[in-house]
Protein backbone atom coordinates (compact mmCIF):
# COMPACT_ATOMS: atom_id res chain seq x y z
CA UNK A 1 0.00 0.00 0.00
CA UNK A 2 1.34 3.40 -0.95
CA UNK A 3 1.97 6.05 1.69
CA UNK A 4 -0.53 8.46 0.13
CA UNK A 5 -3.23 5.78 0.02
CA UNK A 6 -2.59 4.86 3.64
CA UNK A 7 -2.70 8.53 4.65
CA UNK A 8 -6.08 8.93 2.94
CA UNK A 9 -7.40 5.87 4.74
CA UNK A 10 -6.17 7.22 8.08
CA UNK A 11 -7.81 10.58 7.36
CA UNK A 12 -11.13 8.91 6.52
CA UNK A 13 -10.77 6.76 9.65
CA UNK A 14 -10.31 9.86 11.83
CA UNK A 15 -13.28 11.60 10.20
CA UNK A 16 -15.54 8.58 10.67
CA UNK A 17 -14.39 8.11 14.25
CA UNK A 18 -15.43 11.71 15.00
CA UNK A 19 -18.74 11.16 13.23
CA UNK A 20 -19.28 8.01 15.32
CA UNK A 21 -18.69 10.01 18.50
CA UNK A 22 -21.10 12.69 17.26
CA UNK A 23 -23.77 10.04 16.68
CA UNK A 24 -23.20 8.75 20.19
CA UNK A 25 -23.70 12.22 21.68
CA UNK A 26 -26.78 12.81 19.54
CA UNK A 27 -28.29 9.50 20.59
CA UNK A 28 -27.71 10.27 24.25
CA UNK A 29 -29.33 13.68 23.81
CA UNK A 30 -32.31 12.13 22.03
CA UNK A 31 -32.78 9.58 24.80
CA UNK A 32 -32.53 12.19 27.55
CA UNK A 33 -35.14 14.42 25.88
CA UNK A 34 -37.56 11.54 25.36
CA UNK A 35 -37.36 11.52 21.59
CA UNK A 36 -39.26 9.03 19.44
CA UNK A 37 -37.79 5.54 20.03
CA UNK A 38 -37.95 4.79 16.29
CA UNK A 39 -35.69 7.77 15.55
CA UNK A 40 -33.28 6.64 18.25
CA UNK A 41 -33.21 3.16 16.74
CA UNK A 42 -32.46 4.59 13.29
CA UNK A 43 -29.59 6.64 14.69
CA UNK A 44 -28.21 3.57 16.43
CA UNK A 45 -28.36 1.65 13.15
CA UNK A 46 -26.40 4.41 11.38
CA UNK A 47 -23.88 4.44 14.22
CA UNK A 48 -23.45 0.68 13.89
CA UNK A 49 -22.88 1.03 10.14
CA UNK A 50 -20.15 3.59 10.88
CA UNK A 51 -18.57 1.21 13.37
CA UNK A 52 -18.50 -1.53 10.72
CA UNK A 53 -16.85 0.85 8.24
CA UNK A 54 -14.31 1.88 10.87
CA UNK A 55 -13.45 -1.77 11.44
CA UNK A 56 -12.97 -2.29 7.68
CA UNK A 57 -10.65 0.71 7.46
CA UNK A 58 -8.72 -0.42 10.52
CA UNK A 59 -8.25 -3.86 8.97
CA UNK A 60 -6.88 -2.28 5.79
CA UNK A 61 -4.43 -0.13 7.77
CA UNK A 62 -3.13 -2.88 10.05
CA UNK A 63 -1.51 -5.70 8.07
CA UNK A 64 -2.31 -9.31 8.84
CA UNK A 65 0.63 -10.92 10.59
CA UNK A 66 0.77 -14.68 10.75
CA UNK A 67 2.38 -15.74 14.02
Helices and strands as residue ranges (DSSP letters): H 3-32, H 37-61
